[in-house]
Amino acid sequence: MGAPAWPSHSILWRRPCPRRDVLPHVPDMQKHVPPEGIWRCSPTRLTARLEASKMPSLMRFQTLYEARWILVVLALLAVASALFFPWLLLLVLLLTIYVFWFFRDPTRVAPADPNAVLAAADGTVADIVEIEESEILHVRQKRVGIFLSVFDVHTNRAPVEGKIIYKKAHAGLCLDARHADCTTKNRAMTWAFENERGIFVVRQLTGMIARRIVGWSKVGDELKKGEHFGMIRFGSRTEVYLPLDAEVLVKVGDRVTGGTSVIARLR
């Protein structure tokens, strides 16, 4: 038997190529630009989309932006070291790595418990005292003080959800954040968050190394529990004031994580 003959009308030739004058209508591509937000996206919209994606991250632009001048100085030092003092280049590199590490801001997920009060910062619980809150509420409250070392994340997060009704900076000294007088004498910024459970006061305090308090939020902003409202640079202290009937769940010496650790429960 010989090889089978090819059919007279191969499938390859059953659909002849259409003539140019009868090509189907192709819409004008200029009229079909991809919608905004699919292929094109402004930096602001892109940032918002990344925030909404809930993808875990280690850095956050708003936080890293606070290090801009430090990074500029380190870049200039790196150039000078490479040209004149090559042996210093390793030190500059290590400092740069530390700066990026210091300004890290990992994604945090706040617990859903509506009665939970969260740590407003990473660090170690330095003290838990009953004290007169004399700036806003003028009543006795429980105060949980958190010490932030130079190795902790230094962003501050809302311990409760609510509307910011008070924000005030106070001039002062820069004593060590572990010093007994730092809570009354150091440079500070006081915040008050209001919700249906009451008013909650938070204070940011500088330390001996930390000299700058940053307040990103403003009066009138409504924050969810665990959202950022500011940061303190290079070692500091954060205080959270609680009602006397609140159940404190931490003790002195405990390590806490801002935006996730529950330090107290409201009754």
C-alpha positions in Angstrom: 0.0 0.0 0.0 1.3 3.4 -0.9 1.2 6.4 1.3 -2.3 7.9 1.6 -3.0 10.8 -0.6 -3.6 14.3 0.8 -7.2 15.3 0.7 -8.1 17.6 -2.1 -9.1 20.3 0.4 -6.7 20.4 3.3 -7.9 21.9 6.5 -5.1 24.4 6.2 -6.9 25.8 3.1 -10.5 25.7 4.1 -10.5 29.3 5.4 -8.9 31.4 2.8 -7.3 34.6 4.0 -9.9 37.4 3.6 -9.2 40.2 1.2 -7.9 43.5 2.6 -11.1 45.3 1.4 -13.3 42.9 3.5 -11.4 42.8 6.7 -13.7 42.9 9.8 -13.9 46.3 11.4 -11.2 46.9 14.0 -12.0 49.7 16.5 -9.7 52.6 16.7 -7.2 51.7 19.4 -7.0 55.2 20.6 -10.6 55.0 21.7 -9.8 51.9 23.8 -7.1 53.1 26.1 -6.9 50.8 29.2 -9.0 52.3 32.0 -7.2 54.4 34.6 -6.0 52.1 37.4 -5.4 49.0 35.3 -2.2 49.8 33.3 -1.7 53.4 34.4 -1.7 54.5 38.0 -0.5 57.7 39.7 2.0 57.3 42.6 -0.7 58.4 45.1 -3.2 55.9 43.7 -0.6 53.2 43.6 0.4 53.8 47.2 -3.2 53.6 48.3 -3.7 50.4 46.3 -0.7 48.8 48.0 -2.0 49.9 51.4 -5.4 48.3 50.6 -3.8 45.1 49.3 -3.0 44.0 52.9 0.2 42.5 51.7 2.8 42.2 54.5 5.7 44.6 54.2 8.7 45.6 56.2 9.0 49.2 55.0 6.6 52.1 54.6 7.2 55.2 52.6 5.8 57.6 55.1 8.1 56.3 57.8 11.2 56.0 55.6 10.7 59.6 54.4 11.6 60.7 57.9 15.1 59.4 57.3 15.6 61.4 54.1 18.3 63.8 55.4 20.1 61.1 57.3 20.3 59.0 54.1 21.5 62.1 52.1 24.3 62.6 54.6 25.3 59.0 54.6 25.3 59.0 50.8 27.7 62.0 50.8 29.9 60.3 53.4 29.9 57.1 51.2 31.2 59.1 48.2 33.8 60.9 50.3 34.9 57.7 51.9 35.2 56.0 48.5 37.4 58.8 47.2 39.5 59.6 50.2 39.1 57.1 53.0 38.2 53.7 51.6 38.6 52.1 54.9 35.6 54.1 56.2 33.3 52.8 53.6 32.4 49.7 55.5 31.4 51.8 58.6 29.2 54.1 56.4 27.6 51.0 54.9 26.8 49.5 58.3 25.3 52.8 59.5 23.1 52.9 56.4 21.9 49.4 57.0 21.1 50.4 60.6 19.1 53.5 59.5 17.0 51.4 57.2 16.5 48.9 60.0 15.6 51.6 62.5 13.0 53.1 60.1 11.4 49.8 59.3 7.6 49.7 59.7 6.2 46.1 59.4 2.6 45.5 58.6 0.5 44.8 61.7 -3.0 43.3 62.1 -5.0 44.6 65.1 -7.0 42.0 67.0 -10.8 42.2 66.5 -11.7 42.4 70.3 -13.7 45.7 70.7 -12.7 45.9 74.4 -9.0 45.5 73.8 -6.6 48.4 74.3 -3.4 47.9 72.2 0.2 48.9 72.8 0.8 52.2 71.2 4.4 51.3 70.5 6.9 48.5 70.4 9.1 48.2 73.5 9.3 47.1 77.1 6.7 47.9 79.7 8.6 50.3 82.0 6.0 51.1 84.6 2.3 50.7 85.4 1.1 53.4 87.9 -2.1 55.1 89.0 -1.7 58.8 88.4 -3.6 62.0 87.9 -4.1 62.8 84.2 -3.8 66.5 84.6 -3.8 67.8 81.0 -7.1 66.7 79.5 -9.3 64.6 81.7 -8.2 65.8 85.2 -9.0 62.4 86.8 -7.0 59.6 88.2 -6.1 56.9 85.6 -3.9 53.9 85.1 -0.8 54.7 83.0 1.2 52.1 81.1 4.6 53.4 80.1 6.5 51.7 77.3 10.2 52.2 76.8 11.5 52.1 73.2 15.1 51.2 72.7 17.1 52.2 69.7 16.4 48.7 68.3 12.6 48.9 68.4 10.2 49.9 65.7 9.5 53.6 66.5 6.2 54.2 64.9 3.2 54.9 67.2 -0.2 53.3 66.6 -3.7 54.1 67.9 -4.4 51.9 71.0 -8.1 52.3 70.4 -10.2 53.4 67.4 -11.6 56.9 67.6 -11.5 60.5 66.5 -8.5 62.6 67.4 -9.8 65.5 69.5 -6.6 66.8 71.0 -3.0 67.2 69.9 -0.4 69.4 71.6 3.4 69.6 71.6 5.3 70.5 74.8 8.8 71.8 75.0 11.1 70.2 77.5 14.4 68.4 78.2 15.8 65.3 76.7 16.5 63.1 79.7 17.0 59.4 79.4 13.6 57.9 78.7 14.1 55.6 81.7 14.7 58.5 84.1 12.0 59.0 86.7 11.6 62.7 85.8 11.3 62.2 82.0 7.5 61.9 82.1 7.2 65.5 83.5 10.3 67.2 82.2 11.0 65.8 78.7 9.8 67.2 75.4 6.4 65.5 74.6 3.3 65.4 72.5 -0.1 64.6 74.0 -2.9 63.0 72.0 -6.6 62.2 72.9 -8.7 59.7 71.1 -12.5 59.8 71.6 -15.0 57.0 70.9 -18.2 55.7 72.5 -16.3 54.2 75.4 -14.7 57.5 76.4 -11.5 59.5 75.9 -8.1 57.9 75.8 -4.9 59.8 76.2 -1.5 58.9 74.7 1.8 60.7 75.2 4.9 60.5 73.1 8.1 61.5 74.9 11.6 62.1 73.7 14.6 60.4 75.2 18.3 61.3 75.6 19.0 60.2 72.0 15.5 60.8 70.5 15.1 64.5 69.8 12.2 64.6 67.4 8.6 63.7 67.8 6.6 63.3 64.5 2.9 63.7 64.4 1.4 62.5 61.1 -2.3 62.7 62.1 -4.2 65.8 63.0 -7.2 66.8 65.1 -10.3 65.6 63.4 -8.8 62.5 61.9 -10.6 59.2 62.6 -8.3 56.3 63.1 -8.9 52.6 63.4 -7.3 50.6 66.1 -3.6 50.0 65.3 -3.3 52.7 62.6 -0.3 55.0 62.6 -0.5 58.5 64.1 3.2 59.4 64.5 6.7 58.3 65.4 9.7 59.2 67.7 13.2 59.0 66.4 16.0 57.0 68.1 14.9 55.8 71.6 12.0 57.2 73.5 8.9 56.5 75.6 5.2 56.2 74.9 2.4 56.3 77.6 -1.2 55.1 77.4 -3.7 56.2 79.9 -6.6 53.9 80.9 -9.7 54.1 83.1 -9.3 52.9 86.6 -11.6 50.0 86.0 -9.7 48.7 83.0 -8.1 45.3 83.4 -4.3 45.7 82.7 -3.0 42.5 81.1 0.7 43.2 81.1 3.3 43.6 83.8 6.6 45.6 84.1 9.3 44.0 82.0 6.9 42.5 79.3 7.8 43.0 75.7 4.9 44.5 73.6 4.3 45.0 69.9 2.6 48.2 68.8 -0.8 47.7 67.1 -1.1 44.0 68.1 -0.2 43.4 71.8 -3.3 43.8 74.0 -2.2 45.7 77.1 -5.6 46.1 78.7 -9.2 45.2 78.4 -12.1 47.7 79.0 -14.9 46.7 81.3 
